[in-house]
């Protein structure tokens, strides 16, 4: 008898929760269309709007990563020469490098830092955004043949940009 009451109670509760009333009146919609299931892995791999900076006497570089989702990143890179007062900017989507070997960058003390590399290509322009995999606090840029950057705003500084 207890089993029948429990089964009956669960059935009634599940039937009552299968519809959700909207604020528009008597219209009902199914509950599963209201909530979107997001896996823990999707949340872990998605990072929104991170900013990395490099600033010295002559150069101010800023990299904004708008979204990092699984194997791609949306970015905006701005490089400003403080002395010449000129600014160059590029934005796009870079894809994670499919290299099977772990990539490393070297810091000022000579320590090897494992990085995840994202590559942007457009025509002859090639950019590499290399983000440290341990803490996401450092980013290094490498660039080739991106004609929008003149020598005074070069992205190939060899220095890490620090997360803001």
C-alpha positions in Angstrom: 0.0 0.0 0.0 2.9 2.4 0.9 4.4 1.7 -2.5 1.2 2.6 -4.4 0.9 5.9 -2.4 4.5 6.8 -3.1 4.2 6.1 -6.8 0.9 8.0 -7.0 2.4 11.0 -5.1 5.5 11.1 -7.4 3.2 10.9 -10.5 1.0 13.8 -9.3 4.0 16.0 -8.3 5.7 15.4 -11.7 2.6 16.1 -13.6 2.0 19.4 -11.7 5.6 20.5 -12.3 5.6 19.7 -16.1 3.9 23.0 -16.9 4.9 26.5 -15.9 2.5 29.4 -16.0 3.8 32.6 -17.7 3.1 36.1 -16.6 1.0 36.6 -19.7 -2.0 34.7 -18.4 -3.2 31.1 -18.8 -0.7 30.2 -21.5 1.4 27.3 -20.4 4.8 26.1 -21.7 6.7 23.0 -20.9 9.3 23.3 -18.2 12.1 21.8 -20.2 11.9 24.5 -22.8 12.4 27.2 -20.1 15.6 25.9 -18.6 18.7 25.2 -20.8 20.9 22.4 -19.6 24.6 23.4 -19.4 27.2 20.9 -18.6 30.0 21.6 -16.1 32.5 21.2 -18.9 30.9 24.0 -21.0 30.9 26.4 -18.0 34.6 25.4 -17.2 35.7 26.1 -20.8 33.9 29.4 -21.2 35.5 32.5 -20.1 34.0 35.9 -20.7 35.8 39.2 -21.3 39.4 39.0 -20.0 41.8 41.9 -20.5 45.6 41.6 -20.7 47.9 44.6 -20.6 51.5 45.5 -21.5 52.7 49.0 -20.7 56.1 50.5 -20.8 57.6 54.0 -21.6 56.6 53.9 -25.3 54.0 51.1 -25.8 50.6 50.3 -24.4 49.1 47.0 -25.7 45.7 45.7 -24.7 44.3 42.3 -25.6 40.6 41.8 -24.8 39.4 38.2 -25.0 35.7 38.5 -25.4 34.9 34.8 -25.2 36.9 31.7 -24.8 34.8 28.7 -25.7 36.3 25.2 -26.2 38.6 25.7 -29.1 38.2 29.3 -30.2 38.6 32.8 -28.8 37.1 36.1 -29.9 39.7 38.9 -29.4 40.4 42.6 -29.9 44.1 43.7 -29.9 45.0 47.4 -29.5 48.6 48.6 -29.7 49.4 52.3 -29.0 52.7 54.0 -29.3 52.7 56.8 -26.6 55.5 58.8 -28.2 54.2 58.8 -31.8 50.6 58.9 -30.7 49.4 56.3 -33.2 47.2 53.3 -32.5 46.6 50.1 -34.4 43.8 47.7 -33.8 42.8 44.2 -35.0 39.9 41.9 -34.0 38.8 38.5 -35.0 38.4 34.9 -33.9 41.4 32.7 -33.3 41.2 28.9 -33.3 43.1 26.6 -30.9 46.2 25.2 -32.4 45.9 21.5 -33.1 49.5 20.7 -32.3 49.8 17.5 -30.4 52.9 18.6 -28.4 52.6 20.9 -25.4 53.7 24.4 -26.2 55.9 26.4 -23.8 56.9 30.1 -23.4 59.8 31.3 -21.3 59.4 34.0 -18.7 62.1 36.6 -17.7 63.7 34.2 -15.2 64.0 31.4 -17.9 61.1 29.3 -16.5 59.1 27.3 -19.0 55.4 28.1 -18.8 52.9 25.8 -20.6 50.6 27.7 -22.9 47.5 27.1 -25.0 48.0 28.6 -28.4 45.2 30.2 -30.5 45.9 31.1 -34.1 44.3 33.8 -36.2 44.9 33.9 -40.0 43.5 36.3 -42.5 45.3 36.4 -45.9 49.0 36.7 -45.1 48.3 38.0 -41.6 49.1 35.5 -38.9 48.7 36.0 -35.1 49.3 33.7 -32.2 47.7 34.3 -28.8 49.5 32.2 -26.3 47.7 32.0 -22.9 49.3 30.3 -19.9 47.4 27.1 -19.0 48.2 27.1 -15.3 46.7 30.4 -14.2 45.4 32.3 -17.2 47.3 35.3 -15.9 49.7 35.7 -18.8 49.4 36.1 -22.5 52.1 36.4 -25.2 51.5 37.6 -28.7 53.4 36.7 -31.9 52.5 38.3 -35.2 53.6 38.1 -38.8 52.6 40.0 -42.0 49.7 41.9 -40.4 50.1 45.1 -42.3 48.0 47.2 -40.0 50.8 47.1 -37.3 53.7 49.4 -38.1 57.1 48.9 -36.5 56.4 51.3 -33.7 53.4 49.2 -32.6 54.8 45.8 -33.1 53.1 42.9 -31.3 56.4 40.9 -31.3 57.7 42.4 -28.0 58.6 39.1 -26.5 57.1 40.2 -23.2 54.0 38.7 -21.4 50.9 40.8 -21.1 49.5 40.6 -17.6 45.8 39.9 -16.8 44.1 43.1 -15.5 
